[in-house]
């Protein structure tokens, strides 16, 4: 059972040393009780307290990492039902299935699609995260051959080996030693053998059950067999089943601290109709899936799913921001234009994109406004003439430009006179109100 803040406090050093980043041990204890802090932040906690508090302070959904290196992905570790309560922690994994009945060329083509799937959206790298290798043939040698192709063509990408045959799983998983794969396909009839393979290969184990009652029993059995990293499939296939089962699992883990459901969830949504598949995938993203398995990765579908996932897993209480500095866009020269805007990520990437589209090398001064857009920052007193002038002066950009001209967003044209007063010698030009007018604006000045 979870401990209360007061119960946790009794086990802490009570020195109020602030090493954990909180003003008092009691404040830290309250954060631990709410699962908004981890015990390792306290350097002075006793070993006895660690044993007692370790499980109590652990997130209700076990964190699991699959893959290794730069493309490794972490899932689980969630602590809330609704993102406005805190935030969702680790974005769900998008995986695409390859079948061992496909030709080597077809498998290699999917691997290439996955390797090229990465896009940059508002400063984040988004991609298809994993490949599922399915033993559709039932032949262990064919699964191994498919796994060899994936290992050769998409070596950095995390893999999920999908088979109910323990011998086939054992042969395939050896190709991914040290890469933390998932072996998926453990069920009531093969659970001991599959757990043994997962334990020996240091892989996570994917469990599939007919219903939630069976799923709870299987996870407990697997844990008793010595496998800690588990991925769960409740057998849900339709949107209705996915919503119902995933919600019940998440609620039981978060609200009831029901340990058998404290693991990441995997959902298979493959459909012949790609649009229907994308819609089912959106249900999974919104409703607690940690791994979503797709049959194909068309660019339109990737963009839609990446965008949804990014939005849901962005902290709603913290605006997305970019670093305050002056960015050079293109081969800038002393006479290149100088724009200014706020550090809200979406504002920066829209404005910088339009400047780049214009093919006119320019500088973009991005001022810290705590992640607010131009109008919001102005209304909140964070994008004012005084602050803009201070930023420009502190940046030292005056030494790099031939013409001391600053182009401000059209929506804050009212600031132009005040900025000129606070930046003697500078010319303040009012730019377009909308970013899509920037290319025309720049070309008209040429």
TADAQUI-V155977 format. One record per residue. N is the residue number from 1. SS is DSSP state (A for helix, B for strand, O for the rest). OMEGA is omega as a letter, one per 20 degrees, with the letter a starting at -180 (none if undefined). D_FIRST is the distance of its C-alpha to the first C-alpha in Angstrom with 2 decimals. Layout:
# TADAQUI-V155977
N,SS,OMEGA,D_FIRST
N,SS,OMEGA,D_FIRST
This chain:
# TADAQUI-V155977
1,O,r,0.00
2,O,r,3.79
3,O,r,6.41
4,O,r,9.57
5,A,r,12.87
6,A,r,14.32
7,A,r,11.75
8,A,a,12.32
9,A,a,16.00
10,O,a,16.39
11,O,a,15.80
12,O,a,18.26
13,O,a,22.06
14,O,a,22.99
15,O,a,26.29
16,O,a,26.26
17,O,r,28.16
18,O,r,27.46
19,O,a,27.34
20,O,a,24.16
21,O,r,26.16
22,O,a,24.66
23,O,a,26.71
24,O,r,24.37
25,A,r,21.32
26,A,r,19.78
27,A,r,20.61
28,A,r,19.08
29,A,r,15.80
30,A,r,15.80
31,A,r,16.55
32,A,a,13.74
33,A,r,11.26
34,O,a,13.27
35,O,r,13.32
36,O,r,17.04
37,O,r,17.59
38,O,a,16.91
39,A,a,16.70
40,A,r,20.06
41,A,r,21.83
42,O,a,21.69
43,O,a,24.41
44,O,a,24.08
45,O,a,20.47
46,O,r,20.59
47,A,r,19.77
48,A,r,17.52
49,A,r,15.52
50,A,a,15.55
51,A,a,13.99
52,A,a,11.04
53,A,a,10.86
54,A,a,12.03
55,A,a,9.07
56,A,a,7.21
57,A,r,10.63
58,O,r,11.58
59,O,a,12.59
60,O,r,10.87
61,O,a,14.27
62,O,r,15.65
63,O,r,18.96
64,B,r,21.91
65,B,r,25.52
66,B,a,28.49
67,O,a,32.00
68,O,r,33.35
69,A,a,35.46
70,A,a,36.28
71,A,r,35.36
72,O,r,31.87
73,B,r,29.28
74,B,r,25.58
75,B,a,23.29
76,O,r,19.67
77,O,a,17.54
78,O,a,17.41
79,O,a,15.15
80,O,r,16.93
81,O,a,18.58
82,O,a,21.79
83,O,r,23.72
84,O,r,24.94
85,O,r,21.47
86,O,r,21.64
87,O,r,23.18
88,O,a,22.75
89,O,a,22.63
90,O,a,24.35
91,O,r,27.21
92,O,a,27.39
93,B,r,29.75
94,B,a,33.06
95,B,r,34.49
96,B,a,37.85
97,B,r,38.71
98,B,a,41.71
99,B,a,42.89
100,O,r,44.51
101,O,r,47.31
102,O,r,48.39
103,O,r,51.17
104,A,r,50.61
105,A,r,52.24
106,A,r,49.94
107,A,r,46.83
108,A,r,48.34
109,A,r,49.06
110,A,r,45.44
111,A,r,44.43
112,A,r,47.00
113,A,a,45.65
114,A,a,42.16
115,A,a,43.62
116,O,a,45.58
117,O,a,42.92
118,O,r,41.79
119,B,r,42.74
120,B,r,42.44
121,B,a,41.20
122,O,r,40.96
123,O,r,40.43
124,B,r,37.74
125,B,a,38.49
126,B,a,37.42
127,O,r,38.03
128,O,a,37.24
129,O,a,34.55
130,B,r,34.73
131,B,r,36.89
132,B,r,35.92
133,B,a,38.36
134,B,a,38.56
135,O,a,40.15
136,O,a,42.00
137,O,a,44.91
138,O,a,42.92
139,O,a,45.05
140,A,a,43.33
141,A,r,46.33
142,A,r,46.35
143,A,a,42.69
144,A,r,43.48
145,A,r,46.56
146,A,r,44.66
147,A,r,42.04
148,A,r,44.96
149,A,r,46.35
150,A,a,43.08
151,A,a,42.68
152,A,a,46.25
153,A,a,46.36
154,O,a,42.91
155,O,a,41.82
156,O,a,39.44
157,O,r,37.57
158,B,a,34.18
159,B,r,34.55
160,B,a,32.77
161,B,a,34.48
162,B,r,34.43
163,O,r,35.48
164,O,a,34.47
165,O,a,36.84
166,A,r,35.22
167,A,r,38.64
168,A,r,39.36
169,A,a,36.01
170,A,a,36.73
171,A,a,40.22
172,A,a,39.23
173,A,r,36.22
174,A,a,38.49
175,A,a,40.33
176,A,r,37.31
177,O,r,36.38
178,O,a,34.48
179,O,r,33.87
180,O,r,30.32
181,O,r,31.26
182,B,r,29.22
183,B,a,30.30
184,B,r,29.77
185,B,r,30.64
186,B,r,28.33
187,O,a,28.20
188,O,a,27.97
189,O,a,31.43
190,O,a,31.25
191,A,a,27.62
192,A,a,28.33
193,A,a,31.39
194,A,r,29.94
195,A,r,26.89
196,A,r,29.42
197,A,a,31.47
198,A,a,28.59
199,A,a,27.45
200,A,a,31.07
201,A,a,31.84
202,O,r,28.68
203,O,r,28.28
204,B,a,25.44
205,B,r,25.42
206,B,a,25.85
207,B,r,24.85
208,B,a,26.67
209,O,r,25.94
210,O,a,27.83
211,O,a,24.99
212,A,r,21.26
213,A,r,20.63
214,A,a,22.56
215,A,a,20.92
216,A,r,17.39
217,A,a,19.04
218,A,r,21.02
219,A,r,18.34
220,A,a,16.53
221,A,r,20.02
222,A,r,20.99
223,A,r,18.06
224,A,r,19.01
225,O,r,22.53
226,O,r,21.70
227,O,a,21.71
228,O,a,18.99
229,O,a,20.76
230,B,r,20.80
231,B,a,22.45
232,B,r,22.13
233,B,a,25.01
234,O,a,24.43
235,O,a,28.21
236,O,a,28.74
237,O,a,32.30
238,O,r,33.49
239,A,a,32.47
240,A,a,31.16
241,A,a,28.98
242,A,r,27.70
243,A,a,26.74
244,A,a,25.07
245,A,a,23.14
246,A,r,22.15
247,A,r,20.95
248,A,r,18.88
249,A,a,17.32
250,A,a,16.65
251,A,r,15.35
252,A,a,12.89
253,A,a,11.62
254,A,a,11.79
255,A,a,11.10
256,O,a,8.80
257,O,a,6.95
258,O,a,9.04
259,A,a,9.69
260,A,r,13.22
261,A,a,14.35
262,O,a,13.23
263,O,r,16.88
264,B,a,20.16
265,B,r,22.37
266,B,r,26.08
267,B,r,28.71
268,B,a,32.36
269,O,a,34.71
270,O,r,38.13
271,O,r,40.96
272,O,r,44.76
273,O,a,44.94
274,A,r,43.81
275,A,r,43.35
276,A,r,41.09
277,A,r,39.08
278,A,r,38.71
279,A,r,37.59
280,A,r,34.90
281,A,r,33.76
282,A,r,33.45
283,A,r,31.11
284,A,r,28.89
285,A,a,29.05
286,A,a,28.13
287,O,q,25.41
288,O,r,22.92
289,O,r,24.86
290,O,r,24.56
291,B,r,27.77
292,B,a,30.70
293,B,a,33.49
294,B,r,37.01
295,O,a,40.36
296,O,a,42.43
297,O,r,42.31
298,O,a,45.19
299,A,a,45.52
300,A,a,45.30
301,A,r,42.05
302,A,a,40.61
303,A,a,41.56
304,A,a,40.06
305,A,r,36.71
306,A,a,36.60
307,A,r,37.33
308,A,a,34.67
309,A,a,31.99
310,A,a,33.14
311,A,a,33.08
312,A,a,29.60
313,O,r,28.09
314,O,r,30.04
315,O,a,28.22
316,O,a,29.68
317,O,a,29.53
318,O,r,31.58
319,O,r,35.03
320,O,a,36.11
321,B,r,38.60
322,O,a,41.19
323,O,r,42.58
324,O,r,45.25
325,B,r,48.51
326,B,a,51.81
327,B,r,51.68
328,B,a,54.85
329,B,a,55.21
330,O,a,58.02
331,O,a,60.86
332,O,r,61.15
333,O,a,64.31
334,O,a,65.23
335,O,a,66.55
336,O,r,63.45
337,B,r,61.86
338,B,r,58.92
339,B,r,56.34
340,B,r,53.43
341,B,a,50.20
342,B,a,46.58
343,O,r,43.68
344,B,a,41.75
345,A,a,41.27
346,A,r,42.72
347,A,a,45.70
348,A,a,46.38
349,A,r,46.30
350,A,a,48.43
351,A,a,50.98
352,A,r,51.18
353,A,r,51.52
354,A,r,54.44
355,A,r,56.10
356,A,r,55.88
357,A,a,57.27
358,A,a,60.25
359,O,r,61.24
360,O,a,62.19
361,O,a,60.63
362,B,r,58.91
363,B,r,56.56
364,B,r,53.46
365,B,a,52.19
366,B,a,48.50
367,B,r,47.48
368,O,r,43.97
369,O,a,43.16
370,O,r,39.36
371,O,a,39.35
372,O,r,41.29
373,O,a,44.18
374,A,a,47.73
375,A,r,48.18
376,A,r,44.71
377,A,r,45.14
378,A,a,48.60
379,A,a,47.43
380,O,r,44.62
381,O,a,47.13
382,O,r,45.80
383,O,a,48.80
384,O,r,51.73
385,A,a,55.19
386,A,a,54.37
387,A,r,51.28
388,A,a,53.06
389,A,r,56.03
390,A,r,53.93
391,A,a,52.11
392,A,r,55.45
393,A,a,57.03
394,A,a,54.17
395,A,a,54.05
396,O,a,57.61
397,A,a,58.44
398,A,a,61.80
399,A,a,63.13
400,O,a,62.34
401,O,r,63.86
402,O,r,67.55
403,O,a,67.30
404,O,a,65.05
405,B,r,63.82
406,B,a,60.29
407,B,a,59.39
408,B,r,56.83
409,O,a,55.04
410,A,a,57.24
411,A,r,54.61
412,A,r,54.99
413,A,a,58.77
414,A,a,58.91
415,A,a,57.80
416,A,a,60.78
417,A,a,63.11
418,A,r,60.58
419,A,r,59.59
420,A,r,63.27
421,A,a,63.76
422,A,r,60.91
423,O,a,61.91
424,O,r,65.66
425,O,r,67.53
426,O,r,64.98
427,B,r,65.71
428,B,r,62.89
429,B,r,63.10
430,B,a,61.17
431,O,a,59.73
432,O,r,58.71
433,O,a,56.20
434,O,a,54.63
435,A,a,53.77
436,A,r,55.61
437,A,a,58.85
438,A,a,58.56
439,A,r,60.54
440,A,r,63.45
441,A,a,63.29
442,A,a,63.51
443,A,r,66.25
444,A,a,68.31
445,O,a,68.40
446,O,none,69.69
